[in-house]
Amino acid sequence: MDALGLSDTRTPDRPRERLFSLGSDSLTTAELLAILIGTGTWGHDALVVAQGLLRLGTGSLRELARRPPAELAIVPGVGRAKAARIAAALELARRLTCEVRAAPYTVRGPVDVHRWCAPTMRDLAVEEFRILALDAQNRITRDLLITRGILDSSLVHPREVFRAAIAEAAAGVIVVHNHPSGDPAPSADDRAVTRQLVEAGRVLDIPVHDHVVVGGEQYFSFAEAGLL
């Protein structure tokens, strides 16, 4: 059977044609996904396939972006090639949100840290541990990934954290990690890691100004809680 694609709809109704004539913001999320998909299968045109993908993500692109490509591939009409295309587009969107800002970003408190980190960390399926290297005016000079995976005191060693901080000539650092569960409450390991890093920072004269745990739209700040 022939594949059914966007070209099978009437010309004025094609998402591609509407995108060029009216702009991408005139299209629904399903129509934008349908353009990425390009063609469907018999009984599942590109728009139907796109709607199936949205159901997988419970209607949310953020939730869809959390799904591994292999899970996208099993949606009827998708397959590996289209799953790779969709995953790549979602990753490009994620990277767009975390491109280095043109103007220096000054950190005045944990709200600023969360605003900087949340777009790239709140929807991750695994824990990432990052450091924000700061200059003397508390402006972020680099945002560096240190480890990815389960956070514990054996995986996050002060040597790795401060090697990066020294290389960046940081006047101070803020450490940040995420909780995929969405609950930012610190664990016993989070507390142990923080104690180790704060002590190492004192020895090296590179102060750890805060440890912020990102949990979805919420955060926990060790400095704000008086735990540094």
MINU-929238 format. One record per residue (C-alpha): y negated, z, x negated; residue number from 1; residue in three letters. Coordinates in steps of 0.5 Angstrom, whole numbers. Last residue first. Example, Ala and Ser with C-alpha at 12.3 -4.5 7.8 and 13.67 -1.06 7.14 Angstrom:
! MINU-929238
{{2 14 -27} 2 ser}
{{9 16 -25} 1 ala}
***
This chain:
! MINU-929238
{{-51 108 -52} 228 leu}
{{-48 111 -45} 227 leu}
{{-55 112 -42} 226 gly}
{{-53 108 -36} 225 ala}
{{-58 103 -37} 224 glu}
{{-56 102 -44} 223 ala}
{{-49 101 -42} 222 phe}
{{-51 96 -37} 221 ser}
{{-47 94 -31} 220 phe}
{{-48 87 -28} 219 tyr}
{{-47 84 -21} 218 gln}
{{-47 77 -19} 217 glu}
{{-40 76 -21} 216 gly}
{{-38 82 -26} 215 gly}
{{-42 81 -32} 214 val}
{{-42 87 -37} 213 val}
{{-48 88 -41} 212 val}
{{-47 92 -48} 211 his}
{{-54 94 -50} 210 asp}
{{-59 95 -56} 209 his}
{{-54 94 -61} 208 val}
{{-58 96 -67} 207 pro}
{{-57 92 -74} 206 ile}
{{-58 97 -79} 205 asp}
{{-51 96 -82} 204 leu}
{{-49 103 -81} 203 val}
{{-52 103 -75} 202 arg}
{{-49 97 -72} 201 gly}
{{-42 99 -74} 200 ala}
{{-43 106 -70} 199 glu}
{{-46 102 -64} 198 val}
{{-40 97 -65} 197 leu}
{{-35 102 -65} 196 gln}
{{-37 106 -59} 195 arg}
{{-38 99 -55} 194 thr}
{{-31 97 -56} 193 val}
{{-28 104 -54} 192 ala}
{{-32 104 -48} 191 arg}
{{-30 97 -46} 190 asp}
{{-23 99 -47} 189 asp}
{{-24 105 -42} 188 ala}
{{-26 100 -37} 187 ser}
{{-33 99 -35} 186 pro}
{{-35 97 -28} 185 ala}
{{-37 90 -27} 184 pro}
{{-33 89 -21} 183 asp}
{{-32 81 -20} 182 gly}
{{-25 81 -22} 181 ser}
{{-26 76 -28} 180 pro}
{{-30 81 -31} 179 his}
{{-35 79 -36} 178 asn}
{{-37 80 -43} 177 his}
{{-44 81 -47} 176 val}
{{-46 84 -53} 175 val}
{{-54 85 -55} 174 ile}
{{-56 84 -62} 173 val}
{{-61 86 -67} 172 gly}
{{-66 84 -72} 171 ala}
{{-61 78 -73} 170 ala}
{{-61 74 -79} 169 ala}
{{-56 69 -76} 168 glu}
{{-51 70 -81} 167 ala}
{{-52 77 -80} 166 ile}
{{-50 77 -73} 165 ala}
{{-44 73 -74} 164 ala}
{{-41 77 -79} 163 arg}
{{-43 83 -75} 162 phe}
{{-39 81 -69} 161 val}
{{-33 79 -73} 160 glu}
{{-33 85 -77} 159 arg}
{{-34 90 -71} 158 pro}
{{-27 88 -69} 157 his}
{{-26 85 -61} 156 val}
{{-19 84 -61} 155 leu}
{{-16 91 -63} 154 ser}
{{-21 94 -58} 153 ser}
{{-19 91 -52} 152 asp}
{{-22 85 -48} 151 leu}
{{-17 80 -45} 150 ile}
{{-18 73 -47} 149 gly}
{{-24 69 -51} 148 arg}
{{-27 72 -57} 147 thr}
{{-34 72 -61} 146 ile}
{{-38 67 -57} 145 leu}
{{-45 66 -59} 144 leu}
{{-52 66 -56} 143 asp}
{{-57 65 -61} 142 arg}
{{-64 66 -62} 141 thr}
{{-65 70 -56} 140 ile}
{{-72 74 -56} 139 arg}
{{-73 81 -57} 138 asn}
{{-79 81 -61} 137 gln}
{{-76 82 -68} 136 ala}
{{-71 77 -67} 135 asp}
{{-65 77 -62} 134 leu}
{{-57 75 -63} 133 ala}
{{-54 75 -56} 132 leu}
{{-47 77 -57} 131 ile}
{{-41 74 -53} 130 arg}
{{-34 77 -51} 129 phe}
{{-31 72 -46} 128 glu}
{{-26 75 -41} 127 glu}
{{-21 70 -37} 126 val}
{{-22 66 -30} 125 ala}
{{-30 65 -32} 124 leu}
{{-34 65 -25} 123 asp}
{{-39 70 -27} 122 arg}
{{-40 67 -35} 121 met}
{{-44 61 -35} 120 thr}
{{-49 62 -30} 119 pro}
{{-49 70 -31} 118 ala}
{{-51 70 -38} 117 cys}
{{-59 69 -38} 116 trp}
{{-60 72 -31} 115 arg}
{{-55 78 -33} 114 his}
{{-59 79 -40} 113 val}
{{-66 79 -37} 112 asp}
{{-63 84 -31} 111 val}
{{-61 88 -37} 110 pro}
{{-68 89 -40} 109 gly}
{{-74 86 -43} 108 arg}
{{-70 80 -46} 107 val}
{{-75 74 -49} 106 thr}
{{-73 67 -48} 105 tyr}
{{-76 63 -53} 104 pro}
{{-79 56 -49} 103 ala}
{{-74 50 -49} 102 ala}
{{-68 53 -46} 101 arg}
{{-62 52 -49} 100 val}
{{-57 49 -45} 99 glu}
{{-53 54 -40} 98 cys}
{{-54 51 -33} 97 thr}
{{-53 44 -36} 96 leu}
{{-46 46 -39} 95 arg}
{{-44 48 -32} 94 arg}
{{-45 42 -29} 93 ala}
{{-42 38 -35} 92 leu}
{{-36 43 -34} 91 glu}
{{-36 41 -26} 90 leu}
{{-36 33 -28} 89 ala}
{{-30 34 -33} 88 ala}
{{-26 38 -28} 87 ala}
{{-27 32 -23} 86 ile}
{{-25 27 -28} 85 arg}
{{-19 30 -30} 84 ala}
{{-17 31 -23} 83 ala}
{{-18 24 -22} 82 lys}
{{-13 22 -28} 81 ala}
{{-8 27 -26} 80 arg}
{{-7 26 -19} 79 gly}
{{-12 26 -13} 78 val}
{{-9 23 -7} 77 gly}
{{-6 30 -4} 76 pro}
{{-9 36 -8} 75 val}
{{-3 37 -14} 74 ile}
{{-8 35 -19} 73 ala}
{{-13 40 -18} 72 leu}
{{-8 45 -19} 71 glu}
{{-7 42 -26} 70 ala}
{{-14 41 -27} 69 pro}
{{-15 49 -27} 68 pro}
{{-19 52 -21} 67 arg}
{{-25 56 -23} 66 arg}
{{-29 50 -22} 65 ala}
{{-27 50 -15} 64 leu}
{{-29 57 -13} 63 glu}
{{-36 55 -16} 62 arg}
{{-36 48 -12} 61 leu}
{{-35 53 -6} 60 ser}
{{-32 50 1} 59 gly}
{{-25 55 0} 58 thr}
{{-24 51 -7} 57 gly}
{{-18 48 -5} 56 leu}
{{-21 46 2} 55 arg}
{{-26 43 -2} 54 leu}
{{-21 39 -6} 53 leu}
{{-18 37 1} 52 gly}
{{-25 35 3} 51 gln}
{{-26 30 -3} 50 ala}
{{-19 27 -1} 49 val}
{{-21 26 6} 48 val}
{{-28 22 3} 47 leu}
{{-24 18 -2} 46 ala}
{{-19 15 4} 45 asp}
{{-12 19 5} 44 his}
{{-8 15 10} 43 gly}
{{-6 10 4} 42 trp}
{{-9 13 -2} 41 thr}
{{-16 15 -5} 40 gly}
{{-21 11 -9} 39 thr}
{{-27 13 -13} 38 gly}
{{-26 20 -14} 37 ile}
{{-32 22 -17} 36 leu}
{{-36 18 -11} 35 ile}
{{-32 22 -6} 34 ala}
{{-34 29 -10} 33 leu}
{{-41 27 -8} 32 leu}
{{-39 25 -1} 31 glu}
{{-36 32 0} 30 ala}
{{-42 36 -3} 29 thr}
{{-46 32 2} 28 thr}
{{-51 26 0} 27 leu}
{{-58 26 1} 26 ser}
{{-59 30 -6} 25 asp}
{{-56 24 -9} 24 ser}
{{-62 19 -7} 23 gly}
{{-64 15 -1} 22 leu}
{{-62 8 -3} 21 ser}
{{-58 9 -9} 20 phe}
{{-54 15 -7} 19 leu}
{{-54 12 0} 18 arg}
{{-50 6 -3} 17 glu}
{{-46 10 -7} 16 arg}
{{-44 14 -1} 15 pro}
{{-42 8 3} 14 arg}
{{-45 8 10} 13 asp}
{{-50 3 10} 12 pro}
{{-44 -2 7} 11 thr}
{{-39 0 12} 10 arg}
{{-33 4 9} 9 thr}
{{-27 0 5} 8 asp}
{{-31 0 -1} 7 ser}
{{-31 8 -2} 6 leu}
{{-24 7 -3} 5 gly}
{{-17 6 0} 4 leu}
{{-11 5 -4} 3 ala}
{{-7 -1 -2} 2 asp}
{{0 0 0} 1 met}
***
